[in-house]
């Protein structure tokens, strides 16, 4: 599997991924702010993609690499690629490229009562990567609960 830095021409692929999860994260595809965030992460070399053999992307990640607390801003794996290691590969590449410990790696994902928590597998995914559930976070744009997941990173 190939993981590479995102490029400007990957924006439609990010929008395709966003369309698959808008029911859980709220509107993104038609939101200029989301387009701007993707472009900014790409320009700052803080975005990764898993390209597909055909159109679209298998996955995409937007990352905040400000030590000592690193942030996964956005990580989505396409429906067709879930459970195949794409998410893990994106995370491993992000950590390899940008994390210089010691510090913490944080992500905000669904709260335990959110309908997308089980269907998406996000909570289990992060727990398998060594993250632990922490404090609640502000609700998502669709009103669903959110929670911080945190992992200590090397020295």
C-alpha positions in Angstrom: 0.0 0.0 0.0 1.3 3.4 -0.9 1.0 6.4 1.4 2.2 9.7 0.0 2.0 13.4 0.8 -1.2 14.9 -0.6 -1.0 17.3 -3.5 -3.4 20.0 -4.7 -5.0 17.7 -7.3 -6.1 15.4 -4.4 -8.7 17.9 -3.2 -11.6 16.1 -5.1 -10.5 12.8 -3.5 -10.7 14.4 0.0 -14.2 15.7 -0.9 -15.2 12.2 -2.0 -14.1 10.8 1.3 -15.9 13.6 3.1 -19.1 12.8 1.3 -19.0 9.3 2.8 -19.0 10.6 6.4 -21.1 13.7 6.3 -23.8 11.9 8.2 -21.5 11.7 11.2 -19.4 14.9 10.8 -21.8 17.3 9.3 -21.5 19.1 6.0 -18.0 19.4 4.5 -18.2 18.8 0.7 -20.0 22.1 0.0 -18.3 24.0 2.9 -15.6 26.5 1.8 -14.0 26.2 5.2 -13.4 22.5 4.8 -11.9 23.1 1.3 -9.6 25.8 2.8 -8.5 23.5 5.6 -7.6 20.7 3.2 -5.7 23.2 1.0 -3.9 24.7 4.0 -2.8 21.2 5.3 -1.6 20.3 1.8 0.3 23.6 1.4 1.9 23.0 4.8 2.9 19.5 3.9 0.7 18.1 6.7 -1.7 16.0 4.6 -1.3 12.3 3.6 -3.3 10.2 1.2 -3.6 6.5 0.3 -4.3 6.6 -3.5 -6.6 4.1 -5.1 -5.8 2.2 -8.3 -8.8 4.0 -9.9 -10.5 7.3 -9.2 -10.7 8.7 -5.7 -8.7 7.9 -2.6 -8.6 5.0 -0.2 -8.0 7.3 2.7 -6.8 10.7 3.7 -5.3 12.4 6.8 -4.9 16.0 8.0 -2.3 16.4 10.8 -1.2 19.0 13.2 2.5 18.6 14.0 3.0 21.2 16.8 5.0 19.5 19.6 4.5 18.5 22.3 0.8 17.8 21.5 0.3 16.5 18.0 -3.2 16.4 16.6 -5.0 14.1 14.1 -7.3 16.8 12.6 -9.1 14.5 10.2 -8.7 10.9 9.2 -11.2 9.1 6.9 -10.9 5.7 5.1 -13.2 5.0 2.2 -16.1 2.5 2.7 -14.4 0.1 0.3 -11.1 0.1 2.1 -12.2 -0.1 5.8 -10.6 -3.0 7.7 -7.7 -3.3 5.2 -5.0 -1.4 7.1 -5.3 1.9 5.3 -6.1 3.9 8.5 -3.2 2.2 10.3 -0.8 2.9 7.5 -1.8 6.6 7.3 -1.3 6.9 11.1 2.0 5.2 11.0 3.3 7.4 8.2 2.1 10.5 10.0 3.9 9.5 13.2 7.0 8.6 11.3 7.1 11.9 9.4 6.1 14.4 12.0 6.1 13.2 15.6 9.2 13.9 17.7 8.6 12.9 21.2 8.2 13.1 24.0 4.7 14.3 23.8 1.1 13.3 23.2 -0.9 12.4 20.1 -4.5 13.4 20.3 -7.6 12.9 18.2 -11.2 13.8 18.8 -13.6 11.1 17.7 -17.1 10.0 18.5 -18.4 9.8 22.1 -19.5 6.3 23.3 -23.2 7.1 22.8 -22.8 8.5 19.2 -24.5 6.4 16.5 -21.4 6.5 14.4 -19.1 5.2 17.1 -19.8 1.6 16.5 -20.7 1.7 12.8 -17.5 3.6 11.8 -15.3 1.6 14.1 -13.4 4.7 15.0 -13.2 4.2 18.8 -12.0 0.6 18.4 -9.6 1.7 15.7 -7.9 4.3 17.9 -7.8 2.0 20.9 -6.0 -0.7 18.8 -3.4 2.0 18.0 -2.8 2.5 21.7 -5.0 5.6 22.3 -7.0 5.7 25.5 -10.3 7.6 25.9 -9.9 10.8 27.8 -12.2 13.8 28.5 -15.3 14.7 26.5 -15.0 17.2 23.7 -17.4 19.7 22.3 -20.2 18.2 20.3 -19.7 17.7 16.6 -21.4 20.0 14.0 -24.3 17.5 13.7 -24.8 17.7 17.5 -23.3 14.3 18.3 -21.1 13.6 21.3 -17.3 13.7 20.9 -14.4 12.5 23.0 -10.7 13.1 23.1 -8.5 10.0 22.6 -4.8 10.4 23.6 -1.6 8.4 23.3 1.8 9.1 24.7 4.6 9.2 22.1 8.3 8.4 22.4 11.2 10.1 23.9 
